[in-house]
Amino acid sequence: MSLAGIILLCAAAAVAAPMYFRRFQGPGHRYLYAAGCVSLILLGAAGVAGGLGGSGLGPGVYALAVAAAAAGGGPVTVMILRLSFNASHPENAADPEDAPVLRGGAWIGVLERTSIAATLLAGWPEGLAVVLAVKGLGRYNELGQAGAAERFILGTFASVLWAAAAAGIAVLVR
């Protein structure tokens, strides 16, 4: 079952990959929500499968887990940001697309998830604090915009939880 766990984890990341190459369009952003939900289901299945099996897989599992952490969290993060958007709030625009945009967010998220998964798998959990401190300091000037701080916190939490889950599955599988 360990092999099934890592295969499911990689499938969760593969579902997310198109997010980085095309813009989500259409009513309700159905692809985004579908990709996010499928990724979460596959991540949960990977955790269950990884916990059921015996070990025996090599260190390549860690590399696959870091790659899955990097690529897989995007749709889930964006889905959470879209679902949390409150258009009726007086400070918000009518459309989430008009909300404060923190430049480079998708690619910063990829690097953030890569760093977090790598530091956790390397046995250096303090690295998580370093990554989050660097990210917070880098965004400090932009967080004064209305809604930017909330988007920053939600996006960071979703991204960190995805990366930690991928790293945890790798530990279970190995």
N, C-alpha and C positions, 0 to 999 in steps of 0.2 A: 504494500500500500504506500510505501514511501515514494516510490517512483510515480504513483498516481498523484500524490500530493504535489510534487514538483511540476508534473505535467499540467495539473489544474491551475497552479500558480502562474505558469507561463501562458496558459490560455487566457487567464484573467488579464494579463498584460497585453496579449495580442489583440484582444477585443478593443482595448483602449488605443492602440497604435494609430488608427485613422484620424484621431482627434488632432494629431500634430501635423497632418498633411492636408486637411480640408476644413473649410469653415462649416460649422453647423448651421443649417438653414432649414426653413420650413416652419409650419405652425407648431408651436410648443416644443420645438427642438427634440423631436421624438428620438432621433438617433442618439443624442447626448444622454437622455434619460435611459434609453434601452442599454446603451453601452455601460453606463454607470451601474445599473441594476444587475446586468449580467456579470460585470466584473466583481461586484460585491458577492454575488451568489457563488461564483467560481472561487473567490478568495476564501469564503467560508467552507466550501467543499474541500479545498486544498488543506485547510487547517484540520478538518475532520480526518481526511485521508492520511495526512502526515502524522497525526497522533495515533492512528490505528496500526501503522506498520512498524516493522523492525528497521533497524538502521542498515548500513552497508553501502550507502551511496558515498561517493568521494567528495573531495572539496569543490568540485565543479558545481555542486549544488549551491554553494554560496554565491558564485558568480551569476548563476541563473536567477537567484533570489534578488541580488542587487539590480540586475537588469529588469526584472519584473517590478521591483519597487520603483525604479526610475520611470518606466513607461506606463505602468498600470494605474497610478493614482490620479492622473489628469482628469478623466471624465467624472470620477467620483467627486473630486474637488470642485469642478465647475458645476456639477449637478447640485451640490450642497449650496454653492454660492447663488445659483439661480433660484433654488427653492426657498432660500432665506430672504430673498429680495421682497421688500414690502413697498409696493407702488403707492399705497395710500398714505405713507408717512410724508409729512409736509416737506422734508428735506430731500426726498427722493424724486427722481424723474419718473415718468410713466413707464419707461422701458428699462430693463436691466442692462441693455446695451449702452444706455446713456449714463450708467453708474460710473463712479470714479474708477478709472483704469490704472492699475499699477503696471507700468511698462515692463515687459519682459517676464511677466508672471508665469507663463507656461514653462519657459525654459529655466527660470529660476527654480520652479517646482521640481523639474527633472533633476537638476543638480542637488537640490535640497534632499530629495528622496534618496538619491544615490549616496550622498554623504551620510545620511542618517542610517541607512541600512548597512553601509560599510563599517561605520563606527560601532554599531551594535554587534555585528558579526565578528568584528575584530576584538571584541571584549573591552571596548573603551566607551562605556556609556556616557562619560563626561563629554565626549565629542558631540553628543546631541546638544548640550548646552552651548558649545562653541558655535555650531552651525546656526542655532536659533539666535544667538547674540549677534553674529555677523549679519544675519538676515534682518534683524530688527534695527540694527544701526544703519544698515544700508537703506532702509525704507523710512527712517525717522522723519526726514523732511516732508515726505509725501503723506504721512499719516494724519496731517491736520485737515485734509479735505473732508467734507461731510461724507460719512459712510466708509471712508477708506480704511480706518482703523478696524472696523467691524469685519470688512472683507478680508483684511490682512489676517486677523485672528482666525476667522472661520477657515480660510484657505490653508493657513499654516497647520491648524489642528487636523483637518482632513488629510492633508499631505503627510504629516508626521505619523498619524495613526495607520495610514496605508503602508508606509515604509516599515514601521515597527511590526506590523502584522506579517509582511513579507519576510522580514528577518526572522520572526518567530517561527514561521512555517519552515524555513530553512533549518533552523535549529531542531525542530521536531523531526524533520525528515532525515537529517544527518545522524 
